[in-house]
C-alpha cells in the first residue's frame, strides 16, 4: 500500500433546511487512519447531533475547523492523505 494524493473532505448537506452546523467534537486526530464511514466529527444542527463520516480512506493530515466553529455546507473540514492499494 503506497501513499496517494491529498483529499479534502467537505461538510456535507445534512438536511433540506440545514445550511450550517456547530462543531461539537472531533472524533479523529491528525495521524489517525480512516476507512470510509469512519466517524470524523460530531456536529449540532438546530434539531439534533450528527456524526459526519469519512467518504475516503487515508490518514488525517489536518483538521480545518475547530470545536465551537459554525460551519456551512460545502466548507472543507479535514485534509486526508489517501492511501493507494
C-alpha positions as CSV (number, residue, x, y, z in Angstrom):
1,X,0.0,0.0,0.0
2,X,1.5,3.3,-1.1
3,X,0.9,6.9,-0.3
4,X,-1.6,8.7,-2.6
5,X,-2.8,12.2,-3.1
6,X,-4.4,14.6,-0.7
7,X,-8.2,14.7,-0.5
8,X,-10.3,17.4,1.2
9,X,-13.5,16.3,2.9
10,X,-16.2,18.9,2.9
11,X,-19.1,19.4,5.2
12,X,-22.0,17.5,3.6
13,X,-25.6,18.8,3.4
14,X,-27.2,17.2,6.5
15,X,-30.8,18.1,5.7
16,X,-33.1,20.0,3.5
17,X,-33.2,23.0,5.8
18,X,-29.7,22.8,7.3
19,X,-27.2,25.3,5.8
20,X,-24.7,25.3,8.7
21,X,-23.8,23.3,11.8
22,X,-22.0,23.9,15.1
23,X,-18.9,21.7,15.6
24,X,-19.2,19.9,19.0
25,X,-16.3,17.4,18.9
26,X,-13.6,16.0,16.7
27,X,-13.7,12.1,16.7
28,X,-10.3,11.8,15.0
29,X,-6.9,13.3,15.4
30,X,-4.0,14.1,13.0
31,X,-2.3,10.9,12.1
32,X,-5.4,8.7,12.5
33,X,-6.0,6.1,9.8
34,X,-9.5,6.4,8.2
35,X,-11.7,3.9,6.4
36,X,-14.8,5.0,4.5
37,X,-17.6,5.5,7.0
38,X,-15.3,6.3,9.9
39,X,-17.0,8.9,12.1
40,X,-14.9,12.2,11.8
41,X,-16.7,14.9,13.6
42,X,-19.8,15.5,15.8
43,X,-21.9,18.5,14.9
44,X,-25.2,20.0,16.0
45,X,-28.0,21.2,13.8
46,X,-31.0,23.1,15.1
47,X,-32.7,19.8,15.9
48,X,-30.1,17.1,16.7
49,X,-26.4,16.0,17.0
50,X,-25.0,14.1,14.0
51,X,-21.7,12.3,13.4
52,X,-20.2,13.2,10.0
53,X,-18.4,10.2,8.4
54,X,-15.4,10.0,6.2
55,X,-16.0,9.4,2.5
56,X,-12.4,8.2,1.8
57,X,-9.7,6.0,3.3
58,X,-6.4,7.5,4.3
59,X,-4.5,9.3,7.1
60,X,-5.8,12.5,8.7
61,X,-3.3,15.3,7.8
62,X,-5.0,18.5,9.1
63,X,-8.2,19.4,10.9
64,X,-9.5,22.6,9.2
65,X,-12.3,23.6,11.6
66,X,-12.3,23.9,15.4
67,X,-14.7,22.9,18.1
68,X,-17.2,25.8,18.5
69,X,-17.0,26.8,14.9
70,X,-20.1,27.3,12.8
71,X,-19.5,25.5,9.5
72,X,-21.6,25.9,6.3
73,X,-22.4,23.1,3.9
74,X,-19.5,22.6,1.4
75,X,-16.8,24.1,3.6
76,X,-13.6,21.9,3.8
77,X,-13.3,20.3,7.3
78,X,-10.3,17.9,7.0
79,X,-7.4,17.1,4.8
80,X,-6.7,13.4,4.2
81,X,-3.7,11.7,2.6
82,X,-5.4,9.0,0.6
83,X,-3.8,5.5,0.5
84,X,-3.3,3.7,-2.7
85,X,-3.7,-0.1,-2.9
